[in-house]
Amino acid sequence: MATKPPTIASLVRIACQSHKMYVENTCYILMEGEPERIIEYFTRLSLPRAWAEEDRGEWHVDAFGPEGHTLADELHLMEGMVKYIDRNARKIKWHISHPGEPDAQASGDAVALVFAAQGEYAAFRIRRVLKILDTHKTLTAKEWGQTRELLNRAYRDYRLAVQLVTTRYLEELLGAADPEDAMKALQGYPAIFKEHTAILDGLRDEIEVMRQTLAVQPEGYPIVRPPRYFGGDLLDTPSWKHFWGEVGTLSDNMRQHVGLGI
């Protein structure tokens, strides 16, 4: 007799217990591969309230997409994933409107957790797209458009998190809490920025390497290499430099305010 799969409610409830269970259950539902259950899972998923460094989970390679998974499939799953990302952004906004509650350290720790998750999940989304592309030699024009949409959305959702944390949240916390308490609460943020920058910049390099090996077959036209620039996205070099310039300026703003540098 086949074992009944766990309910979404139980998976989400257990995922909230620790980073390890959060990663394990997220990998499980993605490897299970049922689109509507995946969408429901991400629609209901919340982060653990805290996690210890020694309790961090490891993402399973098969969670980056099953065999035969397409760009269209990934766009469909994004319905649930975006709800999860947007819910995390709303958590940061709550702390912006309630700065220093219940105290500066608790507020700083809570926002740091959400911000770290936004960066981690941006990288996860990009790796899923790269795995799909790794199975292709030639894309249709529509598929290349889907690729750009998926990659750009991942980077831009992360940029929104950076903007919220380094401007509005920083200003509200410094205005509401004792300056010394606020600076102590923000001590770990530069390290989070540094980790995100290294990972997301490295993934951008992988995207560029893959772009040079792919081909696009527009209907009725000869095969071409996927263009870097189309519609103002982030795959061309000037736009990419502008993106990281903006993110770098925002992170430098926070380092200057809290008197920290890495």
C-alpha positions in Angstrom: 0.0 0.0 0.0 1.4 3.4 -1.0 2.3 5.7 1.7 0.2 8.8 1.8 2.3 12.0 1.2 2.5 14.4 4.1 0.0 17.3 4.0 1.1 20.8 3.1 0.0 22.0 6.5 2.4 19.5 8.2 5.3 20.3 5.9 4.9 24.0 6.5 4.5 23.6 10.3 7.7 21.5 10.6 9.6 23.8 8.2 9.2 26.6 10.7 11.2 24.7 13.4 14.7 25.2 12.1 16.7 26.1 9.0 17.5 22.4 8.5 13.9 21.4 8.5 13.0 24.4 6.3 15.5 23.3 3.7 14.7 19.6 4.0 10.9 20.1 3.6 11.4 22.7 0.8 13.6 20.2 -1.1 11.1 17.4 -0.4 8.2 19.3 -2.0 10.2 20.4 -5.0 11.6 16.9 -5.6 8.0 15.5 -5.3 7.3 17.6 -8.3 3.6 18.2 -8.1 3.0 21.8 -9.3 -0.1 22.6 -7.3 1.3 21.2 -4.1 4.5 23.2 -4.6 2.5 26.4 -5.2 0.4 25.8 -2.1 3.5 25.0 0.0 5.2 28.3 -1.0 2.0 30.2 -0.6 1.8 29.1 3.1 5.5 28.8 3.9 7.1 31.0 6.6 10.7 31.2 7.8 11.8 29.8 11.2 11.9 32.6 13.8 15.6 31.9 14.3 18.2 29.3 13.5 21.7 28.4 14.8 24.6 28.4 12.4 25.3 24.7 13.3 21.7 23.8 12.4 21.8 25.0 8.8 20.5 22.7 6.2 22.1 21.8 2.8 20.1 22.1 -0.4 19.7 18.9 -2.3 20.9 19.1 -5.9 17.7 17.5 -7.1 15.7 20.3 -5.6 17.0 22.6 -8.4 14.5 20.9 -10.8 13.5 17.4 -11.9 14.4 16.0 -15.3 12.2 17.4 -18.0 11.4 20.5 -15.9 10.8 23.4 -18.4 11.0 27.2 -18.2 7.3 27.3 -18.6 7.0 25.0 -15.6 9.2 27.3 -13.6 7.1 30.3 -14.4 4.1 28.5 -13.2 5.7 27.6 -9.9 6.7 31.2 -9.5 3.1 31.9 -8.6 3.7 30.4 -5.2 7.3 31.3 -4.9 6.6 35.0 -5.5 4.0 35.0 -2.7 6.6 33.7 -0.3 9.1 36.3 -1.4 6.5 39.1 -1.1 5.5 37.9 2.3 9.1 38.2 3.5 9.2 41.7 2.1 6.1 42.5 4.1 7.8 41.3 7.3 10.6 43.8 6.7 8.0 46.5 6.1 6.3 45.6 9.4 9.6 46.2 11.2 10.0 49.5 9.4 6.6 50.6 10.8 7.4 49.1 14.3 11.1 50.0 14.6 13.0 48.5 17.6 10.1 46.3 18.8 10.3 44.6 21.2 13.9 45.9 21.4 16.6 46.9 19.0 18.5 43.5 19.1 15.4 41.4 18.6 14.3 43.7 15.7 17.7 43.6 14.1 17.9 39.8 14.4 14.5 39.3 12.9 15.1 41.5 9.9 18.6 40.0 9.4 17.0 36.5 9.2 14.5 37.6 6.6 17.1 39.5 4.6 19.5 36.5 4.6 16.6 34.3 3.4 15.8 36.7 0.5 19.4 36.5 -0.7 19.6 32.7 -0.2 16.3 32.3 -2.1 17.4 34.6 -5.0 20.4 32.3 -5.5 18.2 29.2 -5.3 15.8 30.6 -8.0 18.8 31.4 -10.3 20.3 28.0 -9.9 17.0 26.3 -10.8 17.0 28.3 -14.1 20.6 27.4 -14.8 19.8 23.7 -14.3 17.0 24.0 -16.9 19.3 25.8 -19.4 22.0 23.2 -18.9 19.7 20.7 -20.7 19.3 22.9 -23.8 21.4 23.7 -26.8 18.8 25.8 -28.6 16.0 27.9 -27.2 13.0 29.4 -28.9 12.6 33.2 -28.7 9.8 32.6 -26.2 12.0 30.4 -24.0 14.7 33.0 -24.0 12.1 35.6 -22.9 11.1 33.2 -20.1 14.7 32.9 -19.1 15.2 36.6 -18.9 12.0 37.1 -16.9 12.9 34.4 -14.3 16.5 35.7 -13.9 15.7 39.3 -13.8 12.8 38.8 -11.3 15.2 36.9 -8.9 17.7 39.7 -8.9 15.2 42.5 -8.7 13.3 40.9 -5.8 16.7 40.8 -4.0 17.3 44.5 -4.8 14.0 45.4 -3.3 15.1 43.6 0.0 18.4 45.6 -0.1 16.5 48.9 -0.6 14.1 48.2 2.3 16.8 47.1 4.7 19.4 49.8 4.0 17.2 52.8 3.7 13.8 52.7 5.4 14.6 50.1 8.1 18.0 51.5 8.9 16.6 55.1 9.2 13.6 54.0 11.4 15.7 51.8 13.7 18.3 54.5 14.2 15.6 57.0 14.9 13.7 54.8 17.4 16.4 53.0 19.3 19.4 54.1 21.3 22.2 54.6 18.7 24.6 52.2 20.5 21.9 49.5 20.7 21.0 50.0 17.1 24.6 49.6 15.9 25.0 46.5 18.0 21.9 45.0 16.5 23.2 45.7 12.9 26.7 44.3 13.4 26.0 41.2 11.3 24.6 42.9 8.3 27.8 43.7 6.4 28.7 40.0 6.5 25.3 39.1 5.0 25.9 41.7 2.2 29.3 40.3 1.5 28.0 36.7 1.2 25.1 37.7 -1.0 27.4 39.7 -3.3 29.9 36.9 -3.8 27.2 34.3 -4.6 24.9 36.4 -6.8 27.8 37.9 -8.7 29.3 34.4 -9.3 25.9 33.2 -10.6 25.8 36.1 -13.0 29.2 34.8 -14.4 27.7 31.4 -14.8 24.7 32.9 -16.7 27.1 34.7 -19.1 29.1 31.5 -19.7 25.9 29.6 -20.5 24.6 32.4 -22.7 27.7 32.0 -24.9 27.0 28.3 -25.4 23.3 28.6 -26.1 21.5 29.4 -29.4 18.1 31.0 -30.0 16.0 30.0 -33.0 13.5 32.8 -33.7 10.6 31.5 -35.8 11.3 32.0 -39.5 14.8 33.4 -38.9 18.4 32.0 -38.6 19.8 30.7 -35.3 21.5 33.4 -33.2 23.3 33.7 -30.0 21.0 34.9 -27.1 21.4 38.7 -26.9 22.7 40.2 -23.8 20.4 43.2 -24.0 16.8 43.1 -24.7 14.1 45.2 -23.1 16.3 46.8 -20.4 17.0 43.6 -18.5 20.1 42.8 -16.4 22.0 40.5 -18.7 23.9 43.2 -20.5 27.1 44.5 -19.0 26.1 48.2 -18.4 22.8 47.3 -16.7 24.6 44.7 -14.6 27.1 47.3 -13.5 24.3 49.7 -12.7 22.5 47.0 -10.7 25.5 46.2 -8.5 26.5 49.9 -8.3 23.1 50.6 -6.8 23.2 47.6 -4.4 26.8 48.5 -3.4 25.8 52.1 -2.7 23.0 51.0 -0.5 25.1 48.5 1.5 27.9 51.1 1.9 25.3 53.5 3.3 24.5 51.0 6.0 28.2 50.3 6.8 28.9 54.0 7.2 25.9 54.5 9.5 26.8 51.7 11.8 30.5 52.3 11.7 31.4 48.9 10.3 33.4 47.8 7.3 34.3 44.6 5.7 
